[in-house]
Amino acid sequence: MLPKEKKLQVLFKDLAIAEPLLRALGDEGYEKPTPIQEQAIPYVLQQRDLLGCAQTGTGKTAAFAIPLLQLMSQTAPKAAEGRRSVRALVLTPTRELAIQIEESFKAYGRYLSLKPMVIFGGVSQFNQVAGLRKGVDILVATPGRLIDLMNQGHISLSDIEFFVLDEADRMLDMGFVQDVRRIIAKLPSRRQTLFFSATMPPEIQQLANMLLSNPAKVEVTPVSSTADTIQQYLYFTEKQNKSSLLIHLLNNPEIPSALVFTRTKHGADKVARVLSRAGIRAEAIHGNKTQNARQYALNNFKTRRSRVLVATDIAARGIDIDELTHVINFDLPNVPETYVHRIGRTGRAGADGTAFSFCDYEEKIYLKDIEKLIRKSIPVVKEHPYDVPLMYSVTSSAPTSPAVHSHLNLRRGGSARRGRTFSQR
């Protein structure tokens, strides 16, 4: 009996969450928290510092946004007049992630009087400064623009009560650690700090030790593991045939949408052009795109006006798309942890997902590193039109079962129909 009792699903209403927040979560269709939400929310409501180690797609944003909104609403000034001071700061590495975090605060806090705002670089600061002058309770920011506006005197961090450092390891990867340290130096010593990172390299551990005071620790799904709900398949092919193989896969209407990863910005643009010429609506997103172009492409993908979004790793970090069914690694990443982050875009919150990976001769070493990290062999799809049987020996994966081919209808001589822009789910 005891094991069965432990498996009973906790609901948001069991976590001492206030009624206005529960109502907003109900509007969003959320009833059951993810593991990190279930573990982190009670600690944050106890006003403890928190060290969260969780990979992408585990629900980190709600894990800190929901309890912070509740804590702030309990002490928020009743009068709406007068300029509000920034009481909560969320620091995050990319513009896309910053925008989505602000959207989450707005969604969860729709029945509260708190005002969130996002600032990021790459666009004019005029509207951001105007918004700050009206008063902001919760500021979501990227490091560069935050420091810029602080130096100009538009932002003061003297009233910060809550500080969230999100995607700390990505901050390190992108060279933002010194900027983060400069920002931390301006924060009040008395504050509640929430620290999230998918991995904990030594420099990030040092930063956490400096920031946190007797933190509660929450660790969900280590970075070396992939969700069991994600089906993974490997396609051996020659480099020059990758585009043809991608079109071949997307000709299957059972793939309603796909996030495709390339290693370079140039590669992302090239793949998007090839797909568009093949009649498959695709757009690219990477760091060389303007902020407006990036947000336009992301919105088109979210609303299904585009069937495929082609992205580089940094640009895709923080992309949160409901019911994303397929991730395709057009290029295998040269950092094995990146593979876990990429395919974590699908199979979220217990949903099913599928990840296809292409591997050419030059990428064999990357494949070995990935399979070593995730401690499993990725099943190989054989007998597709662009197969390279001589490459089978580089992996211990067993041949794919006929059932996989049947499900995907992707065997040699299979469906040649051109994929629709979006099939109805």
Helices and strands as residue ranges (DSSP letters): H 2-6, G 12-15, H 19-27, H 35-45, E 50-54, H 60-75, E 88-91, H 95-108, E 116-119, H 126-134, E 138-141, H 143-151, E 162-165, H 168-173, H 177-184, E 192-197, H 202-211, E 216-220, E 230-236, G 239-241, H 242-250, E 258-261, H 265-277, E 282-285, H 291-302, E 308-311, H 313-316, E 326-329, H 336-343, G 348-350, E 353-359, G 361-363, H 364-374, G 389-394, H 402-408
